[in-house]
Amino acid sequence: MKIMTGKDNSPIDTSLLPSFNLLTQSLRVKCQPFLAENHIRHVPVIDGKIVGMISIVDVVRAVMEQQSGELKRLNDYVRGEYY
C-alpha cells in the first residue's frame, strides 16, 4: 500500500513504517492499573466496537470523587451524623 507524505506528496511504502500493537480496554476491566502498568494516558474502550475513550484524568477524577464521598461519610460518622 502506498500513501502520500512529505512536502512533495511523494508516495512511500507503508511496509517501511513502524508498526505497533494498539492497546484497548474492555468495559469489564479496571482502568487505573491498566493505564499505570502500560504507562499510557489514553485508551480506547472496546465493546465489540469503539464506544469511547478514557484518559488518566478521567480515572483520577473518579478516584477523587469516590474518596471525597468516603471522607464525608467518615466525618459524618465521627460527628454522630451518620445514619
C-alpha positions in Angstrom: 0.0 0.0 0.0 1.3 3.5 -0.9 0.5 6.7 1.0 1.3 10.3 0.2 3.7 12.1 2.5 6.3 14.8 2.7 6.3 18.3 1.2 6.2 17.0 -2.4 3.5 14.4 -1.6 5.7 11.6 -2.9 4.4 8.1 -2.2 6.1 5.8 0.3 5.7 2.2 1.0 3.7 1.7 4.3 5.6 -1.6 5.0 8.5 0.7 5.8 6.6 2.4 8.6 6.9 1.1 12.2 4.0 -0.9 13.4 2.7 -1.2 17.0 0.0 -3.1 18.9 -3.0 -1.0 19.8 -3.9 -1.3 23.4 -7.6 -1.3 24.1 -9.7 -1.6 27.2 -12.8 -3.7 27.8 -15.8 -2.2 29.7 -15.3 -5.0 32.3 -11.7 -4.3 33.4 -10.5 -1.7 35.9 -8.7 1.1 34.0 -6.3 2.5 36.6 -4.0 -0.5 36.8 -4.2 -0.9 33.1 -3.1 2.6 32.3 -0.4 2.6 35.0 1.1 -0.7 34.1 1.3 0.2 30.4 2.5 3.8 31.0 -0.3 5.3 28.8 -2.6 8.3 29.3 -5.4 7.5 26.9 -7.0 4.2 25.8 -9.9 3.4 23.5 -12.8 1.4 25.1 -14.0 -1.5 23.0 -17.3 -3.4 23.4 -17.5 -5.1 20.1 -16.8 -1.7 18.6 -15.2 1.5 19.8 -17.5 3.0 22.4 -15.3 5.8 23.9 -12.0 6.9 25.1 -10.7 7.0 28.7 -7.9 9.2 29.9 -5.9 9.0 33.1 -7.5 12.4 34.0 -11.0 10.7 33.9 -9.7 7.9 36.3 -8.1 10.4 38.7 -11.3 12.5 38.8 -13.4 9.4 39.5 -11.0 8.3 42.3 -11.1 11.8 43.8 -14.9 11.8 43.8 -15.0 8.4 45.4 -12.5 9.3 48.1 -14.3 12.6 48.8 -17.6 10.8 49.4 -15.9 8.3 51.6 -14.2 11.1 53.6 -17.6 12.9 54.1 -19.2 9.7 55.3 -16.4 9.1 57.8 -16.5 12.6 59.1 -20.3 12.3 59.5 -19.8 9.1 61.4 -17.2 10.6 63.8 -19.6 13.6 64.4 -22.5 11.2 65.0 -24.4 12.4 62.0 -24.2 9.1 60.1 -27.4 7.1 59.7 
